[in-house]
Amino acid sequence: MSLTVYGAPLSPFVRKVRLFLLEGGLDYQLEIVLPFGQPAWYYDLNPLGRIPALKDGDFSLADSSVICHYLSDKYPEVAELIGAGAEQRAQVNWLEKYADYELAPLCTFAVFRNRALKPSMGQPCDEAAVRTALEEKLPPHFDYLEQRLEGVDCLVGGRLTLADLAVCSQLINMEHGGEQLDERRWPNLAAHYSRIKARPSAQSVLPGEQKMLAKMSARA
């Protein structure tokens, strides 16, 4: 087995794949490819130029969701992370897509991008977009996740799945953008986030991310 993940650590989609691999105990290498200005050879892995991509020996593919589901099909070590049975797998798929398509535009592309990424590139922060995301658009999503976590520790089936990793990956980017969940308003979600972030998998990747954030802040 020779697994290589291509991407940037601060991408929530790259992080999701890395956490998935770590939770399954699969060894991998990370090769840094930024989300912009990718080298020409990278387009052989993903013609869209997006991160992450994966190589498994001579086989390659792209898209974080596709990668995780491929890994779950091939390696029994991670199969349980997509749920047990058709109903749980459907719920995991739904919540992963919810994180990728509903949370990502707000947690990552509004909060993180404006607060952390753009200043490091000499671009102004659109604070109005940040405030709109935090005050108007994200609360209904957090309400939904809060309700799903009532009386349970994980989002699907009472055990850790890709759904938890996908949601947590977006909330980490929101925190990297200087914002925390309101524990009084969303206690279930805040506790869930703290539990996932405290796992050895997350703790193994977060120190490297913090170093990158410090470098970005210094450039800003």
Beta strands, then each sheet from edge to edge (+ up, - down):
strand 1: 3-7
strand 2: 29-32
strand 3: 53-56
strand 4: 59-62
sheet 1: 2+ 1+ 3- 4+
end
